[in-house]
Amino acid sequence: MLEKIKSPEDLKTLHSLEIKALAREIREFMIEKVQRTGGHLASNLGVVELMIALHSVFDFKKDRIIFDVSHQSYVHKILSGRRDEFNHLREFGGISGFTDPLESVYDVFKVGHAGTSISTALGMKTAKEVLGRNEKVIAFIGDASISNGVAFEAINHIGHLKKNLIIILNDNQMSISQTVGGFAKHLSRFISGKFYNTIKQDLESFLHDIPVIGDSVNQTIKNLKKTIKKQITPNIFEEFGINYIGPIDGYDVEQMIKIFSNSDYLSDEPVIFHVLTKKGKGLKEAEENPTFYHGLSSSLKKKEDSFTAVFGEKMTEIAKKDPKIAVITAAMTDGTGLNQFSEELPAQYYDVGIAEEHAVAFAAGLAKEGLKPFIAIYSTFLQRAVDQIFQEVSLQEDINPVFVMDRSGLCGEDGPTHHGAFDIAYTRFFPRAVLISPKDGRELENMMEWAKDQNNPVFIRFPKGGFYSFPESKAIEYGKSEIILEEKEAEFTVFSYGSLTGEAYLMKDFLSKKFNLVNLRFAKPLDMETILYFAQKKLPIIVVEEHSLAGGVGEAVASLLMEKGFNNPFLRLGLEDYYYPHGERSLLLQTAGLDSKNLSVKIARWLA
Ligand SMILES: Cc1ncc(C[n+]2csc(CCOP(=O)(O)OP(=O)(O)O)c2C)c(N)n1
C-alpha cells in the first residue's frame, strides 16, 4: 500500500481497509528506519492516522500546515513524497528530522524550537486575508508545546483578531517526559471518563446528522458548542474566543476526515481540534517507555562518556551535600542528564515545562531568597531567555545562578535549529557575567564545584558527546587559564576554549612544528596576563572555539591584543557565518575544520 502513495493525492481514493493497511505499513516503515538512523520515533508513531486524515482533507501545497517543533513531521514527509529519503534521515546530506521548505513545497518553516506554530500560522492567515486569498492555515501543536509562553501569547492574540485559523492540538499527554503543569491538568479534565464519553456521544450524533453544506451545519455546530460549553466550562480555548471541538479519537480516520472536512462551518472564527493520540502507538516498547523513544540515537553510533553524563552525576553529588542547591530544567530532564537527579532529589528539582524564559526568572526568584540555582538548558533553547538573563539576573547585584549550557557547539543530527553556536555572543556582553568552558569531564566537575561558590552569574558551556581526557586538571581560579603546552621551540601559540582544547592538543600528532597551547577556561574575564605573556613571544596566535566566530572568544582576544598594542599574526578558527547542517557530530566537526586533523591542515596552510 505504502508503495502506491507517491503524493497526498493518492490518499483520496483509499477505502477504510486500505487506510488501515497503510497506517500499519507506515508504522512498520518508521520503526525499521528510525531505529537505525535515530530520530523522533515515539511522537511520529502516535500521529500516523491523524496525518493521513489531514492529508486526505487538505491540500498542503496550497493550504499550509505549520508543525510546532516539527519533530513529529515524519508521516507528513512520507506522505508528501519523501519516503525514499528515509534511509538517510538526519544524516549529513540526507533529509532533515524537522520541516524544511528547501526540502519540499509541503514544508513551510525550518523550525525545531517549541511554541511558535500558532503565531506564524496566525501571521500567515492574516496575510492571506490581506492579499485576498482563502487557503486554510493549520497550526499543528503538541500538548506540551502549547503550554509554552509564545503559544499562549498567540492564543491571546487569536481571540482578538478572530481569524479562521485551525489549530490541531495533538494531545498524547506527554512532553519528552511527563507533561508538567496546570495546563496539562486542564486538558486532562476534557478527557477524563465522564466528560469524554458524553462529548464523544455528542460528536457522534453531530457527525451522523451533519449535512454536506449550509446553514444547518452552522446551527448543528453551534448547538454542539453550547453542549460542550455547558459540560466542561471553563474551557480555556472557548474563554479566549477559540471554538473548541473535541476530544477527538486520533485513531478513527473516518471520523477525523468528516470533522476536518467540515471545518468551513466556522468560516470567520478560529477553531481548535483537540485530538487524542498515544506516544509510541503500535510499538509496545515505545508505548511503555515513550521518553526513551522520543529521540533515538543512531544504532550505528558508538557510545562514549559524555559531558552530559558527567554533569548529571556531579550535580547529584553537589546537591546532596547542600540543600540550598536547586536544579532547574525546561522539559529536558533526559537530554540534560538529570534523570538520576530528579529521582534522587525531587525536592531540589524543578522541571518547569517548555518555558525557558520562565525558568530563568523563576531561578532568579529562588536566588533572591537564598537558594543557589543551577539552570540546565541547551545553549540553543536558552536563546529564548536572553532578556531574563539581562533583567532578572545580570542587572541585579545579588542574583547569581549557574547556567549549564549543554549542546553548545555543533549538536549533530538535530541540525541548525539545535546547534549551540551563539551563547558566548549572547551572554558575554552582560556585566557581571562569567563565562567558562571545560576541556574535559574532570574539568567540568571542577568548574561546577567552583561555580557554586561564586557571587556572579556563571555560564558553563559544553558540547554534546564526549571529550579527550587530559591526565590532569589544575584547580580553577577566577579568570585564570591553564597552560597545557609551552615549548621552547614553539612556532605559534594556540588559545583554545572548551572541549576543542583536546582537538588542539592532538594536533601534535599531525604537525611537525612545535606549538604552545593555552586552555583559556574563561571567555570572560579573559586571562589577560597569560594571553599577553604569550603575545610578547611575538609568535603567530590562533584562537580555536566551537562557536560562531562573530561574537566569539576569538574576537575578545583580538580586541585585547589590539588595545595592548600587539600585532602578532592572528587567526580565528570556529564556526563561520552560515548555518551548519545536520549530520553526525564528528562529521560536522570535520566539515567545519575543527577536528585535530583539519585544524592542523588549516594552520599549516596559514603559516606557510
Ligand atoms: C524552546 C524549546 N525547548 C525545548 C525543546 C525540546 N523539545 C523538543 S520536543 C519536546 C516535547 C514536545 O512535546 P509535545 O509538544 O507534547 O509533542 P510530542 O512530542 O508529545 O508530540 C521538547 C521539550 C524545544 N524543541 N524547544
The ligand as a Tripos MOL2 file, in Angstrom:
@<TRIPOS>MOLECULE
LIG
   26    27     1     0     0
SMALL
NO_CHARGES

@<TRIPOS>ATOM
      1 C1         12.1200   26.0320   23.1040 C.3       1 LIG1
      2 C2         12.2950   24.5380   23.1520 C.ar      1 LIG1
      3 N1         12.5740   23.9300   24.3290 N.ar      1 LIG1
      4 C3         12.7340   22.5930   24.3790 C.ar      1 LIG1
      5 C4         12.6160   21.8300   23.2570 C.ar      1 LIG1
      6 C5         12.8860   20.3320   23.2920 C.3       1 LIG1
      7 N2         11.6980   19.5540   22.9240 N.ar      1 LIG1
      8 C6         11.5310   19.0390   21.6930 C.ar      1 LIG1
      9 S1         10.1170   18.2060   21.5230 S.2       1 LIG1
     10 C7          9.7030   18.4750   23.1240 C.ar      1 LIG1
     11 C8          8.4370   17.9110   23.6890 C.3       1 LIG1
     12 C9          7.2850   18.2730   22.8710 C.3       1 LIG1
     13 O1          6.1530   17.6950   23.4320 O.3       1 LIG1
     14 P1          4.7660   17.8770   22.7040 P.3       1 LIG1
     15 O2          4.6210   19.2610   22.2180 O.co2     1 LIG1
     16 O3          3.7120   17.3710   23.6060 O.co2     1 LIG1
     17 O4          4.9150   16.9640   21.4270 O.3       1 LIG1
     18 P2          5.0490   15.3660   21.3620 P.3       1 LIG1
     19 O5          6.4980   15.0560   21.2360 O.co2     1 LIG1
     20 O6          4.4540   14.7980   22.6040 O.co2     1 LIG1
     21 O7          4.3120   15.0030   20.1410 O.co2     1 LIG1
     22 C10        10.6780   19.2340   23.7690 C.ar      1 LIG1
     23 C11        10.6490   19.6370   25.1800 C.3       1 LIG1
     24 C12        12.3440   22.5020   22.0520 C.ar      1 LIG1
     25 N3         12.2510   21.8460   20.8880 N.pl3     1 LIG1
     26 N4         12.1750   23.8360   22.0350 N.ar      1 LIG1
@<TRIPOS>BOND
     1     1     2 1
     2     2     3 ar
     3     2    26 ar
     4     3     4 ar
     5     4     5 ar
     6     5     6 1
     7     5    24 ar
     8     6     7 1
     9     7     8 ar
    10     7    22 ar
    11     8     9 ar
    12     9    10 ar
    13    10    11 1
    14    10    22 ar
    15    11    12 1
    16    12    13 1
    17    13    14 1
    18    14    15 2
    19    14    16 1
    20    14    17 1
    21    17    18 1
    22    18    19 2
    23    18    20 1
    24    18    21 1
    25    22    23 1
    26    24    25 1
    27    24    26 ar
@<TRIPOS>SUBSTRUCTURE
     1 LIG1         1 GROUP 0 **** ****
